[in-house]
């Protein structure tokens, strides 16, 4: 009888231990999922600013059609990206095309002085900072989750419950890790 009680206590203790570890993994996964949603919010804000920026610049930069088209093309690609890796690559393209736009815009003094353009630049700079913070927070949450998935004893629960490691949101090109310079 004592052996049965001991066996039952071990089984219940094991199940409780499993449940605690499982719930920890669920919580960590929810945190990085929420962090990704915050990145999406900031990226959406950025995507919404880009057409306005291009529209204002279009009036001044009639001879720079290719630069403006590249910005819109990069925005379209970014809005259609699904995976984290595709999204990071698309963000690299947006950053690059915005840098080109701002470099070309330096040649247009009236554009540099346009109040709408200045306001859009300020909003874009603020958004870039928010995106940077959201990426950092997301990557921190992914690191915590991935560490739990790999660490003993939670790795046993992760394997049983099919929790897999996830990707960080990284920018591959070192030059593009900086927010685009917005100087007018």
C-alpha positions as CSV (number, residue, x, y, z in Angstrom):
1,X,0.0,0.0,0.0
2,X,2.8,2.4,0.9
3,X,4.5,1.5,-2.4
4,X,1.3,2.4,-4.3
5,X,1.0,5.7,-2.6
6,X,4.6,6.5,-3.3
7,X,4.2,5.5,-7.0
8,X,1.0,7.6,-7.2
9,X,2.8,10.6,-5.6
10,X,5.7,10.2,-8.1
11,X,3.3,10.1,-11.1
12,X,1.3,13.1,-9.9
13,X,4.5,15.0,-9.1
14,X,5.8,14.1,-12.6
15,X,2.6,15.3,-14.2
16,X,2.6,18.5,-12.3
17,X,6.3,19.1,-13.2
18,X,5.4,18.5,-16.9
19,X,2.5,20.9,-16.6
20,X,4.6,23.6,-15.1
21,X,7.3,23.3,-17.8
22,X,4.7,23.1,-20.5
23,X,3.0,26.2,-19.3
24,X,6.3,28.0,-19.2
25,X,6.9,27.1,-22.8
26,X,3.5,28.3,-23.8
27,X,4.0,31.6,-21.9
28,X,7.4,32.2,-23.6
29,X,5.9,31.4,-27.0
30,X,3.0,33.8,-26.4
31,X,5.5,36.5,-25.4
32,X,7.6,36.2,-28.6
33,X,4.4,36.0,-30.7
34,X,3.2,39.2,-29.1
35,X,6.6,40.8,-29.7
36,X,6.3,39.9,-33.4
37,X,2.9,41.5,-33.5
38,X,4.4,44.7,-32.2
39,X,7.0,44.6,-35.0
40,X,4.2,44.1,-37.5
41,X,2.4,47.2,-36.1
42,X,5.5,49.4,-36.5
43,X,6.2,48.0,-40.0
44,X,2.6,48.7,-41.0
45,X,3.1,52.3,-39.8
46,X,6.3,52.5,-41.9
47,X,4.5,51.1,-44.9
48,X,1.7,53.6,-44.6
49,X,4.2,56.5,-44.4
50,X,6.1,55.5,-47.6
51,X,3.4,56.3,-50.2
52,X,3.0,59.7,-48.6
53,X,6.7,60.3,-48.7
54,X,6.9,59.2,-52.3
55,X,3.9,61.4,-53.3
56,X,5.5,64.5,-51.8
57,X,8.8,63.8,-53.4
58,X,7.3,63.0,-56.8
59,X,6.3,66.6,-57.4
60,X,9.9,67.8,-56.9
61,X,11.8,64.8,-58.3
62,X,10.2,64.3,-61.8
63,X,13.5,63.0,-63.2
64,X,14.0,60.5,-60.4
65,X,11.2,58.1,-61.4
66,X,13.3,54.9,-60.9
67,X,14.3,55.8,-57.3
68,X,10.6,56.4,-56.4
69,X,9.5,53.2,-58.1
70,X,12.2,51.3,-56.2
71,X,10.8,52.6,-52.9
72,X,7.3,51.5,-53.8
73,X,8.4,48.2,-55.1
74,X,10.3,47.5,-51.9
75,X,7.3,48.5,-49.8
76,X,5.1,46.1,-51.9
77,X,7.5,43.3,-51.4
78,X,7.7,43.9,-47.7
79,X,3.9,43.9,-47.3
80,X,3.7,40.5,-49.1
81,X,6.5,38.8,-47.1
82,X,5.3,36.0,-44.9
83,X,8.2,34.3,-43.1
84,X,10.5,36.1,-40.7
85,X,13.5,35.6,-43.1
86,X,11.5,37.0,-46.1
87,X,10.4,39.9,-43.9
88,X,14.0,40.7,-42.9
89,X,15.1,40.6,-46.5
90,X,12.3,42.9,-47.5
91,X,13.1,45.3,-44.7
92,X,16.7,45.4,-46.0
93,X,15.4,46.4,-49.4
94,X,13.2,49.1,-47.9
95,X,16.0,50.6,-45.9
96,X,18.3,50.6,-49.0
97,X,15.7,52.2,-51.2
98,X,14.9,54.8,-48.6
99,X,18.5,55.7,-48.4
100,X,18.6,56.1,-52.1
101,X,15.5,58.3,-52.0
102,X,17.0,60.5,-49.3
103,X,20.4,60.7,-51.1
104,X,18.7,61.9,-54.3
105,X,16.4,64.3,-52.4
106,X,19.5,66.1,-51.2
107,X,19.7,67.6,-54.7
108,X,16.3,69.3,-54.4
109,X,16.4,72.3,-52.0
110,X,12.7,73.0,-52.3
111,X,11.9,69.4,-51.3
112,X,14.3,69.6,-48.4
113,X,12.4,72.7,-47.2
114,X,8.9,71.3,-47.8
115,X,7.0,71.1,-44.4
116,X,5.0,68.0,-45.3
117,X,8.3,66.3,-46.3
118,X,9.9,67.4,-43.0
119,X,7.0,66.1,-41.0
120,X,7.0,62.7,-42.9
121,X,10.8,62.4,-42.3
122,X,10.3,63.0,-38.6
123,X,7.5,60.4,-38.5
124,X,9.6,58.0,-40.4
125,X,12.6,58.5,-38.1
126,X,10.4,57.9,-35.1
127,X,9.0,54.8,-36.7
128,X,12.5,53.5,-37.5
129,X,13.4,53.9,-33.9
130,X,10.2,52.0,-32.8
131,X,11.0,49.2,-35.3
132,X,14.5,48.9,-33.9
133,X,13.1,48.7,-30.3
134,X,10.5,46.2,-31.3
135,X,13.0,44.0,-33.1
136,X,15.3,44.0,-30.1
137,X,12.4,43.1,-27.8
138,X,11.3,40.3,-30.2
139,X,14.8,38.9,-30.4
140,X,15.1,39.0,-26.6
141,X,11.8,37.0,-26.3
142,X,12.9,34.6,-29.0
143,X,16.2,34.0,-27.1
144,X,14.4,33.3,-23.9
145,X,12.0,30.9,-25.7
146,X,14.8,29.1,-27.6
147,X,16.9,28.8,-24.5
148,X,14.0,27.1,-22.7
149,X,13.4,24.8,-25.7
150,X,17.1,23.7,-25.6
151,X,17.6,23.6,-21.8
152,X,17.2,20.6,-19.5
153,X,14.5,19.7,-18.3
154,X,12.2,21.8,-20.5
155,X,13.8,20.4,-23.7
156,X,12.1,17.0,-22.9
157,X,8.7,18.7,-22.6
158,X,9.4,20.8,-25.7
159,X,10.2,17.6,-27.7
160,X,7.1,15.8,-26.4
161,X,4.8,18.8,-27.1
162,X,6.4,19.7,-30.4
163,X,7.8,23.1,-29.4
164,X,10.4,24.1,-32.0
165,X,13.1,26.8,-32.0
166,X,12.1,30.0,-33.8
167,X,14.1,32.5,-35.9
168,X,15.3,35.9,-34.6
169,X,14.6,38.9,-36.8
170,X,18.1,39.7,-38.0
171,X,19.4,42.0,-40.7
172,X,22.1,40.3,-42.7
173,X,23.8,43.3,-44.3
174,X,25.8,45.1,-41.6
175,X,25.4,48.5,-43.4
176,X,21.7,48.1,-43.3
177,X,21.5,47.6,-39.5
178,X,21.5,51.4,-39.2
179,X,18.2,53.3,-39.7
180,X,18.2,55.3,-42.9
181,X,19.7,58.8,-42.6
182,X,16.9,61.3,-42.9
183,X,18.6,64.7,-43.3
184,X,17.1,67.5,-45.2
